Structures are given as C-alpha cells and as structure tokens.
C-alpha cells in the first residue's frame, strides 16, 4: 500500500487496485451468456477508474471501565466496546471506501435493477480489496500477532450505527474524513459512498467476529459460525 501521513492519521491507497483474474471471474458469473459482454464492459470501466482508499489511525486506549473507554481521546460510552478494548493499549480505527470515483460511476446504472446490482457487486470487490490490503499492512508494519478482531458500528445491536459519530471523531471528525477520502454519513448514519465501512480493529488473544452474533444463517458474507 501507499501510505501518506496526514497529521496524526494515515491515508492508505493500493498501488495496484485492479481486480485479479479470480475476482473478475467471480463477477462474470453474475451474468448469463447473453449479458456477459455487457457485464465485462462494466468491469473494465470500473477497473480503469477505481481508487479505493482507507483512512486509519493508531490510537491509544485509556480510561477503561465496564461501561466506557477512551480511544484516541474520544470517549465511547458503550459496554461492548469497553469490554473488547478495555485491556488493550492500542487499536486501529479505520474508514475504508470503494472511492468516490466508483460511486459516481455507478449512478448511471441506478435506473436498472440488474446493472445496479452488478455495479454494487463491483464496488464491493474494491472495498474488500482495500480492507484486505489494510489488514496485511497492519500485520506487517506493527507486528500484530494472534487474532485480528474488529468492532463495527451497526454490526451488533450492542453498538448501534450511531457509533459512527465516535468513530469519525477518532479520525479527525466528519469534515476531515470527507475532505480526505470523500466519506460522510446521513442523518440516519448511513455512510456515503454506500460501499464504505468503518470500524476499530485490534489484536485479540481469542477469536472474535461480529457475525458470530448475526441471526442470518444464510448470509453470503458470513465469516464465522453463528453462536446460538
């Protein structure tokens, strides 16, 4: 990744954000033979302008109690976040996005359900590439060991999506985030571009995934068996 320091924060971009042959094949499987060329053209369009990006920080964890914890000077009054981070010395809040260029490109397809779906799946691929690249960078640069875990606002009811307020504050605030990576959120805390994700990643001695607690058994994005 190409890392740029912005004050006390880090901006990360991929050197080669293009999709791999396997990722292109996975996307191509979304169309039948008759529509394959149209989907391939969309993938090529996206590949030419994709610029996924991540804003992240290395934050101290302090003042932990049963109900709250302070991350990078921002107090989070939430028992789940306090439980998971309370004994940590540092963590890495982040906001990753497929990028504003892909978001603007996708708008031309919003009036057709099929092409809108394809565009969303393409954007997901680039978002996942950015998150994966960040994970690899953190492991190497900060010598992370053990399990890597993450908390994401809205992924569990114990930390609702309104947690975006604290998370954006950990990364310089709404205006700062919008200026540097083009991401903001609505009054209902939906992030824009829509294929964006925020969270706090941290080292953990035990395995933890938010989706262990998700009730959707057939979720295609499930990363761990559900705890019942």
Backbone torsions as a table, in degrees:
resi	resn	phi	psi	omega
1	UNK	NA	153.0	173.4
2	UNK	-94.9	117.0	-174.8
3	UNK	-107.9	130.3	177.9
4	UNK	-124.2	128.7	177.7
5	UNK	-82.8	131.1	176.4
6	UNK	-124.8	90.8	-174.3
7	UNK	65.2	-122.3	-179.8
8	UNK	-94.2	7.0	-177.7
9	UNK	-113.8	170.5	-178.8
10	UNK	-125.3	136.9	174.8
11	UNK	-110.9	125.4	-175.5
12	UNK	-121.1	128.1	175.4
13	UNK	-127.6	151.8	-179.6
14	UNK	-83.4	139.0	177.8
15	UNK	-66.4	-40.7	179.8
16	UNK	-131.3	86.9	-175.2
17	UNK	-78.1	-2.1	-177.2
18	UNK	-60.5	153.7	-179.8
19	UNK	-73.7	146.6	176.2
20	UNK	-77.0	167.8	177.3
21	UNK	-59.5	-40.3	-179.8
22	UNK	-64.6	-42.8	179.4
23	UNK	-64.3	-38.8	177.8
24	UNK	-66.1	-39.2	178.2
25	UNK	-64.6	-40.5	178.3
26	UNK	-62.3	-40.1	177.3
27	UNK	-70.1	-40.7	-179.2
28	UNK	-60.7	-28.2	-179.9
29	UNK	-67.5	-10.6	179.9
30	UNK	-77.5	-11.6	-177.5
31	UNK	-118.7	149.8	173.2
32	UNK	-80.8	177.1	-175.2
33	UNK	-59.7	-36.8	-177.2
34	UNK	-65.5	-33.5	-175.5
35	UNK	-105.0	3.8	-174.7
36	UNK	-58.1	-41.5	-176.9
37	UNK	-65.4	-39.9	179.4
38	UNK	-62.3	-43.4	178.9
39	UNK	-66.9	-40.8	178.0
40	UNK	-59.8	-40.2	177.7
41	UNK	-62.0	-41.0	178.4
42	UNK	-63.6	-42.8	179.3
43	UNK	-61.8	-42.2	179.4
44	UNK	-64.6	-40.8	177.9
45	UNK	-59.9	-48.0	-178.2
46	UNK	-64.2	-40.5	-177.6
47	UNK	-62.2	-30.9	-176.3
48	UNK	-74.0	-21.8	-175.1
49	UNK	-125.2	-2.2	-176.2
50	UNK	-61.2	136.2	179.7
51	UNK	-147.0	64.0	179.8
52	UNK	-63.0	148.4	-174.2
53	UNK	-148.5	153.8	178.9
54	UNK	-132.7	133.4	169.3
55	UNK	-106.7	127.6	-179.0
56	UNK	-145.0	165.9	178.9
57	UNK	-138.1	161.1	172.9
58	UNK	-109.6	106.1	-168.9
59	UNK	-116.5	140.4	174.2
60	UNK	-74.8	144.6	175.8
61	UNK	-106.8	122.0	-176.0
62	UNK	-139.0	170.7	170.9
63	UNK	51.4	46.1	-178.4
64	UNK	-80.8	139.1	172.2
65	UNK	-137.6	-173.0	-179.7
66	UNK	-68.9	-24.3	-173.0
67	UNK	-116.5	-8.0	-177.5
68	UNK	-154.9	163.6	177.2
69	UNK	-156.0	150.5	178.9
70	UNK	-108.0	127.0	-178.8
71	UNK	-120.4	115.7	179.8
72	UNK	57.0	34.2	179.3
73	UNK	85.8	-1.4	-179.7
74	UNK	-106.1	120.8	-179.0
75	UNK	-81.0	128.7	177.7
76	UNK	-113.7	112.7	-179.4
77	UNK	-93.4	82.4	-176.5
78	UNK	-153.5	126.4	-174.7
79	UNK	-66.7	-38.1	-179.7
80	UNK	-64.5	-47.5	179.8
81	UNK	-63.3	-41.1	178.4
82	UNK	-63.0	-40.4	179.5
83	UNK	-63.5	-45.4	-174.5
84	UNK	-76.7	-30.3	-175.6
85	UNK	-105.8	-10.6	-170.0
86	UNK	-53.6	-35.5	-177.4
87	UNK	-100.1	6.9	179.7
88	UNK	-88.3	156.1	175.4
89	UNK	-97.6	-26.2	-179.0
90	UNK	-150.0	162.1	175.1
91	UNK	-154.2	176.1	-174.0
92	UNK	-131.0	89.1	173.7
93	UNK	-68.7	145.4	-177.0
94	UNK	-150.7	156.4	169.2
95	UNK	-133.6	120.2	-179.5
96	UNK	-115.9	146.3	-179.3
97	UNK	-146.0	152.0	173.6
98	UNK	-66.2	-21.1	177.3
99	UNK	108.1	150.6	-178.7
100	UNK	-69.1	-29.6	179.8
101	UNK	-63.1	-45.2	178.4
102	UNK	-68.3	-37.6	179.0
103	UNK	-61.0	-46.8	179.9
104	UNK	-65.7	-38.2	176.9
105	UNK	-60.2	-41.4	-174.8
106	UNK	-68.4	-20.5	-176.0
107	UNK	-63.2	-26.8	-179.6
108	UNK	-67.6	-15.3	-176.5
109	UNK	-104.9	6.5	-171.9
110	UNK	-72.0	-15.1	-177.5
111	UNK	-90.9	1.5	177.7
112	UNK	-127.6	122.4	-173.4
113	UNK	-59.9	-39.1	-176.4
114	UNK	-70.7	-51.5	-178.6
115	UNK	-68.4	-30.4	175.0
116	UNK	-63.8	-41.3	177.1
117	UNK	-62.6	-45.6	178.4
118	UNK	-59.3	-45.6	-179.3
119	UNK	-60.6	-40.3	178.3
120	UNK	-63.5	-41.9	179.6
121	UNK	-65.9	-37.1	176.7
122	UNK	-63.7	-45.4	179.4
123	UNK	-62.5	-37.1	177.9
124	UNK	-59.8	-40.2	-179.5
125	UNK	-59.0	-44.0	-178.3
126	UNK	-71.6	-35.7	176.0
127	UNK	-62.5	-45.7	179.7
128	UNK	-63.9	-36.5	177.6
129	UNK	-62.3	-41.5	-179.7
130	UNK	-64.4	-44.2	-179.5
131	UNK	-64.7	-43.1	179.8
132	UNK	-63.8	-42.2	179.6
133	UNK	-64.8	-39.1	177.1
134	UNK	-62.0	-44.3	-179.8
135	UNK	-58.9	-44.9	179.4
136	UNK	-63.8	-40.8	-180.0
137	UNK	-63.9	-45.9	-178.9
138	UNK	-62.7	-42.0	179.2
139	UNK	-58.9	-42.5	-176.6
140	UNK	-78.5	-44.9	-173.5
141	UNK	-74.5	-31.3	-175.4
142	UNK	-115.6	11.7	173.1
143	UNK	52.4	48.1	-179.7
144	UNK	-71.8	140.2	179.3
145	UNK	-129.0	170.2	-179.3
146	UNK	71.4	-154.3	-179.1
147	UNK	-82.6	149.5	170.4
148	UNK	-105.2	125.7	-179.5
149	UNK	-123.0	165.4	179.2
150	UNK	-147.8	145.0	171.2
151	UNK	-112.5	133.2	-178.2
152	UNK	-129.8	127.3	177.8
153	UNK	-54.9	127.5	178.5
154	UNK	91.9	-12.4	-179.8
155	UNK	-74.7	-26.7	173.9
156	UNK	-132.7	146.4	-177.3
157	UNK	-63.9	-22.0	179.7
158	UNK	-68.4	-25.5	173.1
159	UNK	-126.0	89.3	-173.5
160	UNK	-66.5	171.0	-175.8
161	UNK	-64.4	-17.7	175.9
162	UNK	-63.5	-13.6	175.5
163	UNK	-62.9	-10.2	174.3
164	UNK	-56.2	-32.4	-178.5
165	UNK	-59.8	-49.0	179.3
166	UNK	-67.9	-39.3	-175.6
167	UNK	-67.4	-43.6	176.9
168	UNK	-62.4	-36.2	178.6
169	UNK	-63.7	-35.3	178.1
170	UNK	-63.8	-21.6	-176.3
171	UNK	-113.7	33.4	172.3
172	UNK	97.2	-7.6	178.2
173	UNK	99.6	166.0	-174.1
174	UNK	-58.6	-46.7	-177.2
175	UNK	-65.1	-40.1	179.9
176	UNK	-63.9	-46.0	-179.5
177	UNK	-62.7	-45.6	-179.8
178	UNK	-61.1	-41.2	-178.4
179	UNK	-63.2	-39.3	-171.1
180	UNK	-95.5	-28.5	178.4
181	UNK	-132.4	3.5	174.3
182	UNK	75.5	14.3	-177.8
183	UNK	-102.2	137.8	174.0
184	UNK	-143.9	-173.3	175.0
185	UNK	-140.8	156.5	-177.3
186	UNK	-84.5	-179.5	177.7
187	UNK	-61.7	-24.6	177.7
188	UNK	-97.1	11.9	175.5
189	UNK	70.5	20.0	171.7
190	UNK	-77.6	126.1	-178.9
191	UNK	-78.7	144.7	174.5
192	UNK	-127.1	132.6	-4.0
193	UNK	-54.1	151.6	-174.4
194	UNK	-64.5	-32.0	177.7
195	UNK	-89.8	68.9	176.3
196	UNK	-134.4	154.4	178.5
197	UNK	-144.6	144.0	177.5
198	UNK	-123.3	155.5	179.4
199	UNK	-178.4	178.9	173.2
200	UNK	-124.8	116.9	177.9
201	UNK	-102.1	148.6	-173.8
202	UNK	-157.7	160.8	175.6
203	UNK	-77.6	142.3	-179.7
204	UNK	-140.3	139.9	178.0
205	UNK	-78.2	-18.9	178.9
206	UNK	-123.3	153.0	-179.4
207	UNK	-67.9	134.4	176.4
208	UNK	-148.1	130.8	172.4
209	UNK	-136.7	135.0	177.0
210	UNK	-53.4	-38.5	-172.7
211	UNK	-73.8	-4.5	171.1
212	UNK	-61.4	-22.7	-175.7
213	UNK	-106.4	3.5	-179.4
214	UNK	-79.4	133.4	-177.9
215	UNK	-79.7	-5.3	-177.7
216	UNK	-84.1	94.2	-175.8
217	UNK	-64.0	-31.4	-175.9
218	UNK	-98.7	21.1	-179.7
219	UNK	-63.2	125.6	-179.0
220	UNK	-68.4	-17.1	-179.7
221	UNK	-97.3	9.3	-176.8
222	UNK	-62.2	131.5	-177.9
223	UNK	-110.4	-7.2	-179.0
224	UNK	-157.5	150.4	178.2
225	UNK	-59.9	147.0	180.0
226	UNK	-71.3	136.4	172.6
227	UNK	-86.0	123.0	-176.2
228	UNK	-106.4	NA	NA
